[in-house]
Amino acid sequence: MTTNLTSTDLDALATRLRAREAQLVRELESGAARARAEPFERLAGEVPDQGDASVAQLEADTVNAERERDSDELREVRAALERIVAGTYGICMTCGQPIALERLKVMPTARYDLQHEQDSERRSGGVSTPRL
């Protein structure tokens, strides 16, 4: 298992990952603060009608979906940073071959080379649907 990444490549990718990690942490903290500041009752009013309640529920669901998406991405970013430390970053977790630098530049959290990612997507019925 060897990677085709230079130390300069690794440093640049690690810097991007750490910056994204910090951004996601800020977004999660902001989302939590927003959820506390805008409870359902405040959004819907004391005695909400159906319209007020549905708008309030949509807002609450949106905030929760954004936080879940950010939390999932944060786990992926941290896992990539752990792989850098372990020396396994940039190596396909299926075949052990290097992941192309171009792929890592586009998707720094990539765990698989392009072929194995496509195989996985075909088996699971396509790219996972983003949640909002």
OpenMM code with the backbone's topology and positions (N, CA, C; nanometers):
from openmm import Vec3, app, unit

residues = "MET THR THR ASN LEU THR SER THR ASP LEU ASP ALA LEU ALA THR ARG LEU ARG ALA ARG GLU ALA GLN LEU VAL ARG GLU LEU GLU SER GLY ALA ALA ARG ALA ARG ALA GLU PRO PHE GLU ARG LEU ALA GLY GLU VAL PRO ASP GLN GLY ASP ALA SER VAL ALA GLN LEU GLU ALA ASP THR VAL ASN ALA GLU ARG GLU ARG ASP SER ASP GLU LEU ARG GLU VAL ARG ALA ALA LEU GLU ARG ILE VAL ALA GLY THR TYR GLY ILE CYS MET THR CYS GLY GLN PRO ILE ALA LEU GLU ARG LEU LYS VAL MET PRO THR ALA ARG TYR ASP LEU GLN HIS GLU GLN ASP SER GLU ARG ARG SER GLY GLY VAL SER THR PRO ARG LEU".split()
positions = [
    Vec3(0.0840, -0.1185, 0.0000),
    Vec3(0.0000, 0.0000, 0.0000),
    Vec3(0.0882, 0.1243, 0.0000),
    Vec3(0.0951, 0.1864, -0.1125),
    Vec3(0.1681, 0.3122, -0.1199),
    Vec3(0.0807, 0.4148, -0.1889),
    Vec3(0.1053, 0.5372, -0.1556),
    Vec3(0.0297, 0.6465, -0.2147),
    Vec3(0.1172, 0.7199, -0.3153),
    Vec3(0.0530, 0.7872, -0.4072),
    Vec3(0.1266, 0.8644, -0.5062),
    Vec3(0.1356, 1.0111, -0.4665),
    Vec3(0.1037, 1.0431, -0.3422),
    Vec3(0.0996, 1.1812, -0.2953),
    Vec3(0.2351, 1.2234, -0.2393),
    Vec3(0.2759, 1.3424, -0.2753),
    Vec3(0.3975, 1.3989, -0.2176),
    Vec3(0.3633, 1.4615, -0.0829),
    Vec3(0.4641, 1.4965, -0.0068),
    Vec3(0.4378, 1.5619, 0.1222),
    Vec3(0.3701, 1.6977, 0.1001),
    Vec3(0.4024, 1.7637, -0.0104),
    Vec3(0.3374, 1.8910, -0.0432),
    Vec3(0.1894, 1.8690, -0.0718),
    Vec3(0.1577, 1.7615, -0.1475),
    Vec3(0.0175, 1.7274, -0.1747),
    Vec3(-0.0573, 1.7007, -0.0448),
    Vec3(0.0037, 1.6182, 0.0401),
    Vec3(-0.0598, 1.5826, 0.1682),
    Vec3(-0.0819, 1.7054, 0.2552),
    Vec3(0.0176, 1.7926, 0.2620),
    Vec3(0.0043, 1.9141, 0.3420),
    Vec3(-0.1096, 2.0017, 0.2912),
    Vec3(-0.1175, 2.0173, 0.1593),
    Vec3(-0.2226, 2.1008, 0.1008),
    Vec3(-0.3604, 2.0403, 0.1267),
    Vec3(-0.3732, 1.9100, 0.1112),
    Vec3(-0.5022, 1.8444, 0.1345),
    Vec3(-0.5387, 1.8480, 0.2831),
    Vec3(-0.4412, 1.8272, 0.3698),
    Vec3(-0.4673, 1.8342, 0.5142),
    Vec3(-0.5120, 1.9747, 0.5542),
    Vec3(-0.4511, 2.0754, 0.4951),
    Vec3(-0.4899, 2.2137, 0.5239),
    Vec3(-0.6350, 2.2376, 0.4827),
    Vec3(-0.6710, 2.1893, 0.3642),
    Vec3(-0.8105, 2.2035, 0.3192),
    Vec3(-0.9068, 2.1297, 0.4115),
    Vec3(-0.8686, 2.0096, 0.4522),
    Vec3(-0.9549, 1.9314, 0.5409),
    Vec3(-0.9718, 1.9998, 0.6763),
    Vec3(-0.8623, 2.0531, 0.7318),
    Vec3(-0.8725, 2.1220, 0.8614),
    Vec3(-0.9576, 2.2478, 0.8503),
    Vec3(-0.9459, 2.3195, 0.7387),
    Vec3(-1.0287, 2.4394, 0.7184),
    Vec3(-1.1753, 2.4005, 0.7079),
    Vec3(-1.2040, 2.2928, 0.6363),
    Vec3(-1.3442, 2.2477, 0.6242),
    Vec3(-1.3955, 2.1991, 0.7601),
    Vec3(-1.3095, 2.1329, 0.8369),
    Vec3(-1.3483, 2.0870, 0.9702),
    Vec3(-1.3891, 2.2069, 1.0560),
    Vec3(-1.3087, 2.3107, 1.0563),
    Vec3(-1.3389, 2.4305, 1.1353),
    Vec3(-1.4691, 2.4952, 1.0885),
    Vec3(-1.4880, 2.5014, 0.9578),
    Vec3(-1.6110, 2.5596, 0.9040),
    Vec3(-1.7333, 2.4786, 0.9459),
    Vec3(-1.7245, 2.3467, 0.9386),
    Vec3(-1.8367, 2.2615, 0.9775),
    Vec3(-1.8679, 2.2748, 1.1257),
    Vec3(-1.7653, 2.2837, 1.2087),
    Vec3(-1.7872, 2.3015, 1.3523),
    Vec3(-1.8619, 2.4323, 1.3776),
    Vec3(-1.8204, 2.5382, 1.3092),
    Vec3(-1.8896, 2.6677, 1.3237),
    Vec3(-2.0350, 2.6568, 1.2784),
    Vec3(-2.0584, 2.5892, 1.1657),
    Vec3(-2.1946, 2.5736, 1.1150),
    Vec3(-2.2804, 2.4920, 1.2109),
    Vec3(-2.2238, 2.3881, 1.2699),
    Vec3(-2.2988, 2.3081, 1.3668),
    Vec3(-2.3320, 2.3893, 1.4909),
    Vec3(-2.2363, 2.4665, 1.5390),
    Vec3(-2.2625, 2.5514, 1.6549),
    Vec3(-2.3686, 2.6554, 1.6232),
    Vec3(-2.3618, 2.7131, 1.5043),
    Vec3(-2.4600, 2.8117, 1.4613),
    Vec3(-2.5983, 2.7486, 1.4493),
    Vec3(-2.6054, 2.6292, 1.3927),
    Vec3(-2.7331, 2.5586, 1.3802),
    Vec3(-2.7934, 2.5251, 1.5145),
    Vec3(-2.7098, 2.4858, 1.6094),
    Vec3(-2.7587, 2.4561, 1.7444),
    Vec3(-2.8124, 2.5819, 1.8104),
    Vec3(-2.7401, 2.6919, 1.7931),
    Vec3(-2.7854, 2.8191, 1.8506),
    Vec3(-2.9168, 2.8624, 1.7857),
    Vec3(-2.9261, 2.8434, 1.6552),
    Vec3(-3.0488, 2.8790, 1.5835),
    Vec3(-3.1664, 2.7944, 1.6302),
    Vec3(-3.1430, 2.6658, 1.6514),
    Vec3(-3.2499, 2.5773, 1.6986),
    Vec3(-3.2968, 2.6179, 1.8380),
    Vec3(-3.2015, 2.6591, 1.9233),
    Vec3(-3.2400, 2.7031, 2.0582),
    Vec3(-3.3135, 2.8363, 2.0530),
    Vec3(-3.2719, 2.9244, 1.9628),
    Vec3(-3.3305, 3.0585, 1.9552),
    Vec3(-3.4674, 3.0574, 1.8880),
    Vec3(-3.4946, 2.9574, 1.8064),
    Vec3(-3.6201, 2.9535, 1.7324),
    Vec3(-3.6955, 2.8236, 1.7597),
    Vec3(-3.7406, 2.8031, 1.8832),
    Vec3(-3.8156, 2.6815, 1.9113),
    Vec3(-3.9474, 2.6802, 1.8337),
    Vec3(-4.0006, 2.5623, 1.8149),
    Vec3(-4.1236, 2.5442, 1.7378),
    Vec3(-4.2339, 2.6392, 1.7854),
    Vec3(-4.2501, 2.6505, 1.9162),
    Vec3(-4.3582, 2.7327, 1.9703),
    Vec3(-4.3430, 2.8797, 1.9304),
    Vec3(-4.2178, 2.9273, 1.9266),
    Vec3(-4.1946, 3.0667, 1.8882),
    Vec3(-4.2227, 3.0876, 1.7405),
    Vec3(-4.1837, 2.9917, 1.6583),
    Vec3(-4.2070, 3.0029, 1.5151),
    Vec3(-4.3549, 2.9925, 1.4811),
    Vec3(-4.4252, 2.9059, 1.5503),
    Vec3(-4.5655, 2.8803, 1.5180),
    Vec3(-4.6603, 2.9738, 1.5915),
    Vec3(-4.6163, 3.0328, 1.6990),
    Vec3(-4.7053, 3.1148, 1.7810),
    Vec3(-4.7645, 3.0310, 1.8934),
    Vec3(-4.8270, 3.0989, 1.9879),
    Vec3(-4.8810, 3.0274, 2.1049),
    Vec3(-4.9915, 2.9304, 2.0674),
    Vec3(-5.0804, 2.9719, 1.9793),
    Vec3(-5.1901, 2.8857, 1.9356),
    Vec3(-5.1857, 2.8820, 1.7829),
    Vec3(-5.0997, 2.7957, 1.7294),
    Vec3(-5.0791, 2.7991, 1.5851),
    Vec3(-5.1963, 2.7401, 1.5069),
    Vec3(-5.2228, 2.8001, 1.3925),
    Vec3(-5.3160, 2.7352, 1.3016),
    Vec3(-5.2356, 2.6375, 1.2175),
    Vec3(-5.2988, 2.5640, 1.1281),
    Vec3(-5.2279, 2.4628, 1.0498),
    Vec3(-5.1171, 2.5228, 0.9651),
    Vec3(-5.1423, 2.6377, 0.9073),
    Vec3(-5.0408, 2.7022, 0.8234),
    Vec3(-4.9188, 2.7411, 0.9036),
    Vec3(-4.9399, 2.8054, 1.0194),
    Vec3(-4.8276, 2.8443, 1.1046),
    Vec3(-4.7498, 2.7222, 1.1512),
    Vec3(-4.8229, 2.6190, 1.1892),
    Vec3(-4.7584, 2.4973, 1.2388),
    Vec3(-4.6769, 2.4300, 1.1289),
    Vec3(-4.7294, 2.4273, 1.0063),
    Vec3(-4.6556, 2.3607, 0.8990),
    Vec3(-4.5297, 2.4387, 0.8622),
    Vec3(-4.5366, 2.5718, 0.8631),
    Vec3(-4.4181, 2.6530, 0.8350),
    Vec3(-4.3145, 2.6334, 0.9448),
    Vec3(-4.3592, 2.6327, 1.0692),
    Vec3(-4.2678, 2.6127, 1.1816),
    Vec3(-4.2031, 2.4748, 1.1747),
    Vec3(-4.2813, 2.3728, 1.1393),
    Vec3(-4.2274, 2.2373, 1.1300),
    Vec3(-4.1262, 2.2266, 1.0158),
    Vec3(-4.1569, 2.2916, 0.9042),
    Vec3(-4.0635, 2.2915, 0.7918),
    Vec3(-3.9312, 2.3563, 0.8315),
    Vec3(-3.9381, 2.4683, 0.9005),
    Vec3(-3.8167, 2.5374, 0.9452),
    Vec3(-3.7358, 2.4479, 1.0405),
    Vec3(-3.8044, 2.3853, 1.1351),
    Vec3(-3.7356, 2.2973, 1.2305),
    Vec3(-3.6730, 2.1779, 1.1581),
    Vec3(-3.7467, 2.1195, 1.0640),
    Vec3(-3.6945, 2.0055, 0.9888),
    Vec3(-3.5734, 2.0449, 0.9049),
    Vec3(-3.5780, 2.1635, 0.8458),
    Vec3(-3.4670, 2.2118, 0.7639),
    Vec3(-3.3409, 2.2301, 0.8475),
    Vec3(-3.3564, 2.2929, 0.9635),
    Vec3(-3.2417, 2.3135, 1.0526),
    Vec3(-3.1845, 2.1785, 1.0956),
    Vec3(-3.2710, 2.0837, 1.1308),
    Vec3(-3.2234, 1.9515, 1.1721),
    Vec3(-3.1528, 1.8786, 1.0584),
    Vec3(-3.2062, 1.8874, 0.9368),
    Vec3(-3.1437, 1.8211, 0.8218),
    Vec3(-3.0072, 1.8825, 0.7915),
    Vec3(-2.9983, 2.0149, 0.8005),
    Vec3(-2.8693, 2.0810, 0.7769),
    Vec3(-2.7671, 2.0363, 0.8807),
    Vec3(-2.8086, 2.0277, 1.0042),
    Vec3(-2.7165, 1.9857, 1.1106),
    Vec3(-2.6746, 1.8405, 1.0912),
    Vec3(-2.7660, 1.7555, 1.0499),
    Vec3(-2.7329, 1.6150, 1.0267),
    Vec3(-2.6342, 1.6016, 0.9107),
    Vec3(-2.6578, 1.6761, 0.8029),
    Vec3(-2.5682, 1.6736, 0.6874),
    Vec3(-2.4284, 1.7210, 0.7278),
    Vec3(-2.4228, 1.8314, 0.8021),
    Vec3(-2.2936, 1.8841, 0.8468),
    Vec3(-2.2232, 1.7869, 0.9402),
    Vec3(-2.2985, 1.7225, 1.0261),
    Vec3(-2.2414, 1.6255, 1.1193),
    Vec3(-2.1834, 1.5053, 1.0441),
    Vec3(-2.2557, 1.4568, 0.9429),
    Vec3(-2.2057, 1.3455, 0.8614),
    Vec3(-2.0773, 1.3851, 0.7895),
    Vec3(-2.0761, 1.5049, 0.7311),
    Vec3(-1.9566, 1.5506, 0.6596),
    Vec3(-1.8396, 1.5693, 0.7558),
    Vec3(-1.8675, 1.6197, 0.8755),
    Vec3(-1.7610, 1.6384, 0.9743),
    Vec3(-1.6971, 1.5044, 1.0105),
    Vec3(-1.7781, 1.4004, 1.0241),
    Vec3(-1.7228, 1.2667, 1.0513),
    Vec3(-1.6311, 1.2220, 0.9371),
    Vec3(-1.6724, 1.2477, 0.8122),
    Vec3(-1.5909, 1.2103, 0.6965),
    Vec3(-1.4591, 1.2877, 0.6942),
    Vec3(-1.4657, 1.4168, 0.7235),
    Vec3(-1.3450, 1.5002, 0.7251),
    Vec3(-1.2493, 1.4511, 0.8331),
    Vec3(-1.3020, 1.4246, 0.9504),
    Vec3(-1.2150, 1.3779, 1.0598),
    Vec3(-1.1561, 1.2410, 1.0295),
    Vec3(-1.2335, 1.1547, 0.9637),
    Vec3(-1.1813, 1.0237, 0.9255),
    Vec3(-1.0670, 1.0393, 0.8247),
    Vec3(-1.0805, 1.1338, 0.7317),
    Vec3(-0.9735, 1.1589, 0.6345),
    Vec3(-0.8480, 1.2102, 0.7050),
    Vec3(-0.8660, 1.3000, 0.8008),
    Vec3(-0.7510, 1.3504, 0.8769),
    Vec3(-0.6841, 1.2373, 0.9555),
    Vec3(-0.7621, 1.1458, 1.0091),
    Vec3(-0.7054, 1.0305, 1.0798),
    Vec3(-0.6267, 0.9412, 0.9841),
    Vec3(-0.6768, 0.9267, 0.8604),
    Vec3(-0.6038, 0.8457, 0.7621),
    Vec3(-0.4706, 0.9116, 0.7260),
    Vec3(-0.4677, 1.0436, 0.7233),
    Vec3(-0.3404, 1.1128, 0.6968),
    Vec3(-0.2404, 1.0785, 0.8066),
    Vec3(-0.2832, 1.0888, 0.9315),
    Vec3(-0.1956, 1.0578, 1.0446),
    Vec3(-0.1500, 0.9118, 1.0404),
    Vec3(-0.2426, 0.8215, 1.0036),
    Vec3(-0.2110, 0.6784, 1.0007),
    Vec3(-0.1274, 0.6387, 0.8795),
    Vec3(-0.1175, 0.7291, 0.7812),
    Vec3(-0.0413, 0.6972, 0.6615),
    Vec3(-0.1201, 0.6189, 0.5572),
    Vec3(-0.2516, 0.6143, 0.5710),
    Vec3(-0.3345, 0.5401, 0.4758),
    Vec3(-0.4189, 0.6310, 0.3876),
    Vec3(-0.4004, 0.7609, 0.4014),
    Vec3(-0.4774, 0.8558, 0.3203),
    Vec3(-0.4359, 0.8455, 0.1738),
    Vec3(-0.5352, 0.8529, 0.0859),
    Vec3(-0.5053, 0.8486, -0.0571),
    Vec3(-0.4899, 0.7081, -0.1104),
    Vec3(-0.5285, 0.6104, -0.0290),
    Vec3(-0.5210, 0.4704, -0.0694),
    Vec3(-0.6624, 0.4132, -0.0666),
    Vec3(-0.7033, 0.3513, -0.1766),
    Vec3(-0.8380, 0.2942, -0.1873),
    Vec3(-0.8582, 0.1882, -0.0790),
    Vec3(-0.9682, 0.1998, -0.0077),
    Vec3(-0.9956, 0.1060, 0.1011),
    Vec3(-1.0443, -0.0303, 0.0496),
    Vec3(-1.0681, -0.0409, -0.0805),
    Vec3(-1.1097, -0.1685, -0.1377),
    Vec3(-0.9915, -0.2451, -0.1948),
    Vec3(-0.9114, -0.1790, -0.2801),
    Vec3(-0.8049, -0.2507, -0.3512),
    Vec3(-0.6637, -0.2163, -0.3041),
    Vec3(-0.6496, -0.1089, -0.2245),
    Vec3(-0.5178, -0.0711, -0.1754),
    Vec3(-0.4338, 0.0064, -0.2749),
    Vec3(-0.4919, 0.0414, -0.3879),
    Vec3(-0.4192, 0.1188, -0.4884),
    Vec3(-0.4355, 0.2685, -0.4601),
    Vec3(-0.3436, 0.3504, -0.5105),
    Vec3(-0.3532, 0.4950, -0.4870),
    Vec3(-0.4797, 0.5547, -0.5492),
    Vec3(-0.5360, 0.6522, -0.4797),
    Vec3(-0.6474, 0.7318, -0.5320),
    Vec3(-0.5836, 0.8491, -0.6054),
    Vec3(-0.6330, 0.8788, -0.7241),
    Vec3(-0.5754, 0.9851, -0.8062),
    Vec3(-0.5801, 1.1192, -0.7319),
    Vec3(-0.4706, 1.1933, -0.7429),
    Vec3(-0.4626, 1.3249, -0.6797),
    Vec3(-0.5771, 1.4146, -0.7264),
    Vec3(-0.6106, 1.4077, -0.8537),
    Vec3(-0.7203, 1.4901, -0.9052),
    Vec3(-0.8507, 1.4599, -0.8326),
    Vec3(-0.8752, 1.3333, -0.8039),
    Vec3(-0.9967, 1.2946, -0.7297),
    Vec3(-0.9919, 1.3504, -0.5880),
    Vec3(-0.8774, 1.3407, -0.5227),
    Vec3(-0.8643, 1.3906, -0.3859),
    Vec3(-0.8771, 1.5422, -0.3803),
    Vec3(-0.8335, 1.6104, -0.4853),
    Vec3(-0.8495, 1.7558, -0.4883),
    Vec3(-0.9967, 1.7938, -0.4945),
    Vec3(-1.0746, 1.7151, -0.5667),
    Vec3(-1.2180, 1.7419, -0.5793),
    Vec3(-1.2932, 1.6921, -0.4560),
    Vec3(-1.2548, 1.5749, -0.4061),
    Vec3(-1.3212, 1.5121, -0.2927),
    Vec3(-1.2149, 1.4663, -0.1937),
    Vec3(-1.1667, 1.5584, -0.1079),
    Vec3(-1.0568, 1.5227, -0.0182),
    Vec3(-1.0909, 1.4143, 0.0839),
    Vec3(-1.2190, 1.3840, 0.1006),
    Vec3(-1.2583, 1.2791, 0.1946),
    Vec3(-1.2719, 1.1431, 0.1268),
    Vec3(-1.2379, 1.1323, -0.0009),
    Vec3(-1.2560, 1.0080, -0.0760),
    Vec3(-1.1867, 0.8910, -0.0066),
    Vec3(-1.2594, 0.7808, 0.0024),
    Vec3(-1.2063, 0.6576, 0.0614),
    Vec3(-1.1698, 0.5545, -0.0454),
    Vec3(-1.2256, 0.5743, -0.1650),
    Vec3(-1.2106, 0.4746, -0.2709),
    Vec3(-1.1628, 0.5414, -0.3994),
    Vec3(-1.0932, 0.4641, -0.4821),
    Vec3(-1.0590, 0.5145, -0.6149),
    Vec3(-1.1880, 0.5250, -0.6952),
    Vec3(-1.1800, 0.5884, -0.8097),
    Vec3(-1.2998, 0.6159, -0.8877),
    Vec3(-1.3740, 0.4888, -0.9260),
    Vec3(-1.3023, 0.3872, -0.9691),
    Vec3(-1.3665, 0.2624, -1.0113),
    Vec3(-1.4453, 0.1992, -0.8969),
    Vec3(-1.3867, 0.1906, -0.7790),
    Vec3(-1.4552, 0.1265, -0.6675),
    Vec3(-1.5692, 0.2136, -0.6138),
    Vec3(-1.5556, 0.3456, -0.6244),
    Vec3(-1.6661, 0.4345, -0.5864),
    Vec3(-1.7844, 0.4120, -0.6802),
    Vec3(-1.7582, 0.4037, -0.8107),
    Vec3(-1.8656, 0.3795, -0.9073),
    Vec3(-1.9294, 0.2434, -0.8850),
    Vec3(-1.8501, 0.1423, -0.8559),
    Vec3(-1.9036, 0.0088, -0.8266),
    Vec3(-1.9961, 0.0148, -0.7055),
    Vec3(-1.9533, 0.0848, -0.6033),
    Vec3(-2.0334, 0.0983, -0.4813),
    Vec3(-2.1656, 0.1698, -0.5094),
    Vec3(-2.1591, 0.2756, -0.5899),
    Vec3(-2.2805, 0.3497, -0.6231),
    Vec3(-2.3764, 0.2640, -0.7048),
    Vec3(-2.3225, 0.1832, -0.7964),
    Vec3(-2.4084, 0.0945, -0.8758),
    Vec3(-2.4778, -0.0084, -0.7865),
    Vec3(-2.4022, -0.0652, -0.6929),
    Vec3(-2.4597, -0.1651, -0.6022),
    Vec3(-2.5680, -0.1058, -0.5134),
    Vec3(-2.5487, 0.0189, -0.4727),
    Vec3(-2.6456, 0.0805, -0.3812),
    Vec3(-2.7576, 0.1534, -0.4553),
    Vec3(-2.7556, 0.1466, -0.5877),
    Vec3(-2.8629, 0.2103, -0.6634),
    Vec3(-2.8364, 0.3545, -0.6997),
    Vec3(-2.7139, 0.3976, -0.6963),
    Vec3(-2.6800, 0.5335, -0.7365),
    Vec3(-2.6211, 0.6131, -0.6242),
    Vec3(-2.5915, 0.7364, -0.6553),
    Vec3(-2.5354, 0.8286, -0.5569),
    Vec3(-2.6418, 0.8550, -0.4517),
    Vec3(-2.6002, 0.8590, -0.3262),
    Vec3(-2.6971, 0.8828, -0.2208),
    Vec3(-2.7631, 1.0190, -0.2394),
    Vec3(-2.8891, 1.0238, -0.2086),
    Vec3(-2.9663, 1.1469, -0.2239),
    Vec3(-2.9337, 1.2412, -0.1101),
    Vec3(-2.8949, 1.3641, -0.1427),
    Vec3(-2.8677, 1.4608, -0.0372),
    Vec3(-2.9930, 1.4865, 0.0449),
    Vec3(-2.9736, 1.5068, 0.1744),
    Vec3(-3.0857, 1.5370, 0.2629),
    Vec3(-3.0826, 1.6843, 0.2945),
    Vec3(-3.2007, 1.7403, 0.3049),
    Vec3(-3.2095, 1.8812, 0.3433),
    Vec3(-3.3150, 1.9012, 0.4459),
] * unit.nanometer
topology = app.Topology()
chain = topology.addChain("A")
for resn in residues:
    res = topology.addResidue(resn, chain)
    for name in ("N", "CA", "C"):
        topology.addAtom(name, app.Element.getBySymbol(name[0]), res)
